[in-house]
């Protein structure tokens, strides 16, 4: 056994060491604050230069480049996975000194579009939740929002047809893309599965969680809602109702999590487009979206559309069809191709395809979404 008072002396020593370390943390935090304010001063100068040149407030490629460079230079032990969220908020805060970025998204608060916008632009951007995807396009066209976030496709449910139908007539450009890993939670007032009599959500999350619901809540009625956020709002008012939605919906509407990650596929990801009025410059890792119509009464029309891209070594990442309004059995062909329209081989392939098609429009060349680190 140790001598009397030995443990108390050890405790005093540990407390003194802890206090010393805390003071050192305070000093470091003060130094970080000084550096943040120095960064803010430089950003103010950048803002004045942008204003004079007419450059856009937001540059997805520049912001991605900042985080990528920091990850490469990070010696640790600070986790590289934490750099993105930390610097997203630093960038958002200092960018607000130039001008508050106004971003429209498919609302209301708590939707996955809201979550995607928050993850991309931080909490100091001015985020507007609108009632429909058409309202988001209109807000950007009319200059009420700098940018819009619209869902375009999901790995489980495929394309979002309303977005595709609005793109050809949009008086603006695609500025970027975002990818959000969609993790769905079962949320309720009580947080107890035994209280649940009905499950409510948008039709897509209900489908994406069908297997889990069949195993754990086979007897519960399934009810469709306009959005995951409206489902969460209903669950907040009814103790026997559980909503399927995002964690942010639970926070917004004060719900408890019964079970997290109930989606049947772990690769469930939604891709969003960032729409605006100013086309971004080439980044070196870009996509170009184009829409074509072809002559339906000529054999080989689709082959002639695609052949210039194959011949020019331009990779196609997707091809989707949508019917043309008022023209039965005629279609719009949407292509995503690798590269920027300013690159010679891409421009030549686009020009050759345009010559053999009925009509075409480039919807935008934009930086690809950063690959998510798991």
Secondary structure, 3 states (H helix, E strand, C coil): CCCCCHHHHHHHHHHHHHHHHHHHHHHHHHHHHHHHHHHHHHHHHHHHHHHHHCCCCCCHHHHHHHHHHHHHHCCCCCCCHHHHHHHHHHHHHHHHHHCCCEEEEECCCCCHHHHHHHHHHCCCCEEEEECCHHHHHHHHHCCCCCEEEEEEEECCCEECHHHHHHHCCCCCEEEEEEEEECCCEEEECCCCHHHCCEEEECHHHHHHCHHHHHHHCCCCEEEECCCHHHHHHHHCCCCCEEEEECHHHHHHHCCEEEECCCCCCCCCEEEEEEEECCCCCCCCCEEEEEEEECCCCCCCHHHHHHHHHHHCCCCEEEEEEEECCCCCCCEEEEEEEECCCCCHHHHHHHHHHHHCCCEEEEEEEEECCCCCCC
